[in-house]
Amino acid sequence: MTLRKPPLPRLLLKNVSCMRNAQQILRHVNISIHDGGALVLTGTNGSGKSTFLRMLAGFSKPSAGEILWNGHDITQSGIFHQYKLQLNWLSLKDAVKEKFTVLDNVQWFEVLEGKKGNSLPALELMGLGRLAKEKARMLSMGQRKRLQLARLLAIDRPIWLLDEPSVALDYDGVRLLEYIIAEHRKKGGIVIVATHLPIQIEDAMNLRLPPRFPRRMTLVDMLDRADIS
């Protein structure tokens, strides 16, 4: 009997270190993510969560170690061209074209992907169907975030890199976010989320980034350390 080798992780971080402004954010991180997996990055503001996502997106290189996709280093030019076509990026910059309709803001991205027919169902799922023909400038901050999430659904790439995806969403919006993440994972998709707000993601791995700057000692800290009898 021939024993089958376990499948390669879809994404593998091998001894990865990351620098930002001459300060180390990560040191010797090892993470493997298979299809359907999820990784949640947490940490204080400025700890490097967005920098970490940008490194995974290939916008910057690790200062040490390797990031492998299907066993190949994503920093190699030929590999990166294929890898970036797997990525769906959601950032705090919403890239909403205010003079376009809500529907056009999703369809434009869908057309670039050579796809068709997902935009309106995605908007309806995100609660924006009735606003599809309205100009995007009419949207609230929470609705703009729902529009970004509708793009994720319409473009339908396998690896989601989400930077603070729940910011500006109300309670129902966060529940929708959790739902689409769970559904994406059921189809084998991968989700990597940087957040400082609680998001329920079942069986997700968690990586907390340390603060980049030492926290100034407070009076409470000094009292805690004092030997008071």
N, C-alpha and C positions, 0 to 999 in steps of 0.2 A: 504494500500500500504506500502510495506517495502522499506525504503530508503536505497540505497546502500552506504556503506562507501567509501570515496575516496580511491584510491589505495595507498598503502604505497610507500614512495620514495624508489627507488632502493638503493640509498646511502643516509645516513643521518648523519650529524655531529651535535652532541648535546653538546653545551657548551665546545667545544674542545679547549684545550690549549696545546701548544707545546714548549718544551725547547730544546735548542741546546747550548752545552758548557756553561751551567749554565745561559744562557740568554734566555728570553722569546721571541719567534717568534710570536706566536699567543695567543690570550686571549679570551676565551668564544665565539668561532666562532660557528654559527649555519647556516648550509647549507643543503638543501634538493635537491637531484638530481633524477629526474625520467628518465625512458627510453627515449632515444633520447636527453637527456640534455647535456650541455657543461659548463665547468667551466674553466676560464682562470686566471692563477696566474701570477701576474706581481710584479715587485719590483727591486731594485738595486741589483747588484752583491753582494752575501753574505747575502741577506735578508732572505734566508731560503726556497726558492722555491723548490729546490731539496729535502730538508729535509721534507717539507710538502708532496711531492709526495711519498717519502719513507715511511712516516707514513701512507698514504692511501694504500700503497702496503702491509702494515703489517710488514715492516722491523723494525719499531720502534713503541713504544706505545705512545699515548698521555699522557702528564703529568697530564691532568685532562679531564673529559668528556668522551664521547663514540663516536665511529664510527660504525654505524650500516649498515649492508647489509641485505636486506630483513627483517629488524627488529631485526637482531641478531648481537651481539657484535663481530666484526671480530677478537678480541684478544683471544677469546675462541678457544682452540685448534681444536675442531671438526668443528667449523664454519670456521676457517681460512683455513683448508684443502680444503673445498669446494670453499671458496671465491677466493683463489689464482688461481684456475682453470678458473676464469672469467677474469683474468687480462692479458693484453698485455702491456709490459713495454718497452719503448724506452728511452735509456739514451744517454749521450754524449759518453760513451764507446761503440763502434760499434760492438765489438765481432765478427769482420769479420775474418774468417780463410783464410789467404792470399794464402795458398798453394791449397785451394779448388777452384773449378770453381765458378763463380757467381751463377749458378743454384744450385750447391751443397750447397752453403751457405744458400739458402732458403729451399731447400728440406730437409736438415738435421733437421731443426726445425719442418717442416711439418710432417716428419715421427714420431718425438717424440710425436706429437699430435694425431697420428693414423689417419692422413688425407692424401689425395693424389689428385694430379691433379690441385692444385691451384698455384703452384710455378711459372711455366712459364707464365701463364696469368698475374700474379701479376707483374713479371718482365717486361713484355711487357707494361703493363699499366704505370709503372714507367719509361718507356723509356730505359730499359736495355735489351730488348729482343735480340738485335743483339750481346750483350756481354755475353750471357748466358753461352757459353762454354769457355770463357776467364778466366784466373786465376784472382782471386780477387785482387791480389797485383797490377794489372794494373789500378785499379780504382782510379779516383780522389776523393778528399774529398766529393764533392757534389754527385758523383756517389755512394760512400759508404753510404751516408745518404739515397739516393734513395733505396739502397739495404735493409737498415733497414726498410724502409717503406713498401717495398715489403713483408718482413717477417710478418709485421702486417696484411697485406691483406691475406697472405697464411694461417696463423695460425687462424685468424678470431675468436678472443675471443671478448666478448661483451663490456668490459671496457678497454679503452685505457688510459694509463698514459704516457704522452709524455713530456720529459724533453728537452727543447730547440729543437724542431723538425725541425725548419727552418734554423738552423745554417748550413752554407756551401752550402745551396741551392741557385741556381740562380732564376731569376724571374719566369721562367716556372716551376721550381721545387716547388716554394712556391704555385703557382696556383694549381699544382697537389696535394700538401698537403691539401690545402683548399678543393679541390674537394673530395678527399677520406674521409676527416673528415665529410663533408656534407652527402656523401653517406652512411657512417657508421651510422650516426645519423638517417637517413631515415629508416634504418632497426631496429631502436630501440636501437642502441649502444650508449654508454656513452663515452664522451671524456673529459679528464682533462689535460690541457696544462699549463706547466710552460714556460714562454717566456719573453725575453726582446725585442723581435722584433715584429713588427706588423703582425698579422695573422687575416684574415677576417673570423670570425666564427659567423654566424647569431644567434641572440638571446642568446648569451652566457652570463652567469653570470660572473662577474669580481670581483676578490679579489686581492687587492694590499697589499703586505706585507711591513711593515715599515722597514726602515734601521735598522740594528742591532746596529750600532755604531753611536753616534752623529756626524753629519757633522761639520767639523771645519769651524768656521765663516770666511768668505772671506772679502776682502776690500769692495766689493760691498754690502755685508750684513751690514757692519758697517756704510757705507754711507747712506743706506736706513733707518737705525735706528736713525741716527743722526738728531737732531733738528736744521736744517739749515734754517736760515731766510734770 
